[in-house]
Amino acid sequence: MPLPFLTTASASASVSSDSSEDRPTGRQVGGSALLLLLAAYLLFAALIIAVAGSWLIAGICVLVAVAVVAGAVRLVRGGIRAVLRG
């Protein structure tokens, strides 16, 4: 009785779908970690600025932090897709 998951066609298909091209490199992960650290500092600065009373500048800091987080997620988006595919 042949097992379909052990055939050469499915084995080669699973190898090609698990290629390292979909996974983020060390530079991408390190870069996104630094961007997330920058976003944390921006959010903390926005909190301090909001407590000081300047709501407009605090809002600008929050918007910049959201943009930085979006950039970090985009940087490792390929790796996230590879993990979600299983």
C-alpha positions in Angstrom: 0.0 0.0 0.0 1.7 3.2 -1.2 1.8 6.1 1.2 1.1 9.4 -0.7 3.1 11.5 1.8 6.3 9.4 1.1 6.3 9.7 -2.7 9.2 11.6 -4.4 6.8 14.1 -5.9 5.4 15.2 -2.6 8.8 15.1 -1.0 10.3 17.4 -3.6 7.3 19.8 -3.3 7.7 20.0 0.5 11.4 20.7 0.1 10.7 23.5 -2.3 8.0 25.1 -0.1 10.4 25.0 2.9 13.1 26.9 1.2 15.3 29.4 3.1 14.3 32.2 0.8 11.0 32.7 2.7 12.7 33.0 6.0 14.1 36.2 7.3 17.9 36.6 7.5 19.8 37.6 10.6 20.1 41.2 9.4 16.3 41.4 8.9 15.6 40.1 12.3 18.2 42.3 13.9 17.1 45.3 12.0 13.5 44.8 13.0 14.5 44.3 16.6 16.3 47.7 16.6 13.3 49.3 14.9 11.0 47.9 17.6 13.4 49.2 20.3 13.2 52.6 18.6 9.4 52.4 18.6 9.4 51.7 22.3 11.5 54.8 23.0 9.2 56.8 20.8 6.1 55.6 22.7 7.8 56.4 26.0 8.7 59.8 24.8 5.1 60.4 23.6 3.9 59.4 27.1 6.3 61.9 28.7 5.3 64.7 26.3 1.6 64.0 26.8 2.1 64.3 30.6 3.9 67.6 30.0 0.8 68.8 28.2 1.7 69.0 24.5 -0.9 66.6 23.0 -0.1 67.5 19.4 3.5 66.6 19.6 2.7 63.4 21.6 0.3 62.4 18.8 3.0 62.9 16.3 5.4 60.7 18.3 2.8 58.0 18.4 2.2 58.2 14.7 5.9 57.9 14.0 6.1 55.0 16.4 3.3 53.2 14.6 5.1 53.8 11.3 8.3 52.4 12.7 6.4 49.3 13.9 4.8 48.8 10.5 8.3 49.0 8.9 9.6 46.4 11.3 6.8 44.1 10.6 7.2 44.6 6.8 10.9 43.8 7.2 10.2 40.3 8.5 6.9 39.8 6.7 8.2 36.9 4.5 9.3 35.0 7.6 5.9 35.5 9.2 4.2 34.1 6.1 6.5 31.1 6.1 5.8 30.4 9.8 2.0 30.8 9.3 2.1 28.4 6.3 3.4 25.7 8.6 
